[in-house]
Amino acid sequence: MKYKLGDFVRFVDEKMEGFVTRIIDDEMIGVTGEDDFEIPVPASKVTTVHGYQSGKSTNSDVIAEQKIPAAEFITKGIYLGVANDAKAGSVVHFYLINTTDYILPITLITEKLGIAKGEYVGIVQPKSNIKIYSAQLADLQLWPKLILNVLYYTTQSVKIPGPLTVEEKFKAKDFAGTKKNLPLMKEQGWLVQLDKPDLVIDAQKLKESFFKPAEEKIAIDKPVQEVDLHIEKLRGDHVFLDSAEIFKLQLAHFNKALDAAIVHQLPDITFIHGTGNGTLKNELHKILGKHPKVQTFMDARKEKFGFGATRVILK
């Protein structure tokens, strides 16, 4: 099939266009238009719209090096960056980002159910990046294992490391962190360093660690008067979390804020939990009803929150 995730296509028989957001099989693809509705369509019924590129690439098969003094030659800094497509947000692209001064011949192989498939082969020049793979974010649990092989090359008189092989089977938790600015790219995404420096153990620091004095009492920040427990207020990556993980995070934030309010001797604190199906509200009320430091609790300011917030009066 000639189409890839993120390609911009136009329907042959209709005045419609959109981005390829799913590869169903060898003959069918899913295309998402401006209405964010994905339409299954035979690949033969669409055509590529030239002029749009879903990913940026600075790759070149021409090997040309600029001489760099050995003392300034950068040897570390190979990253795998994952970013949402600028037009089709349900698609993510994987980039090999090379901030070193080495030229990097690379291959990417995917493996699923014991079957391997070559996805990319090429050369990444120094201080450049290249898109090597794309995937549908909603299918994260079905992604294959990625096997990335990297060679180092330079004509300069510096030490050349041995081949780098990285095998990774991504899970939802791998995308739980906050997005970062991707090196060499004007985009934000998730970043993994593939050539982390070798761990060097400092014997003196290790020895000192056995004789550290008792840690000082940890300072607890004073909570705000109104604590919003909606998951989008707590985590920017909440789209990757399932309902059980969200519920666990909300309870943890609630308990932390309640403990802080008690430590700082606040007279009361309000928790905004929303209405929803009532599961979170019921669990909070169950905890509050048994808490020895809670005097009483009630719905908070119905004119402002409706039944979506609880005010807690502390002893």
Buried (B, 14 or more C-beta within 10 A) or exposed (E): EEBBBBBBBBBEEEEBBBBBBBBEEEEBBBBBBEEEEBBEBEBEBBEEEEEEEBBBBEBBEEEEBEEBEEEEBEBEBBBBBBBBBBBBEBBBBBBBBBBBBBBBBBBBBBBEEEEEEEBBEBBBBBBBBBBBBBBBBEEBEEBBEBBBBBBBEBEBEBEEEEEBEBEBEBEBEBBBEEBEEBBBBEBBBBBBBBBEEEEEEEEEEEEEEEEEEEEEEEEEEEBEEBBBBBBEEBBEBBEBBEEEBBBEBBBEBBEBBBEBBBEEEBEBBBBBBBEEEEEBBEBBBEBBEEBEEBEEBEEBEEEEBEEBBBBBEBE
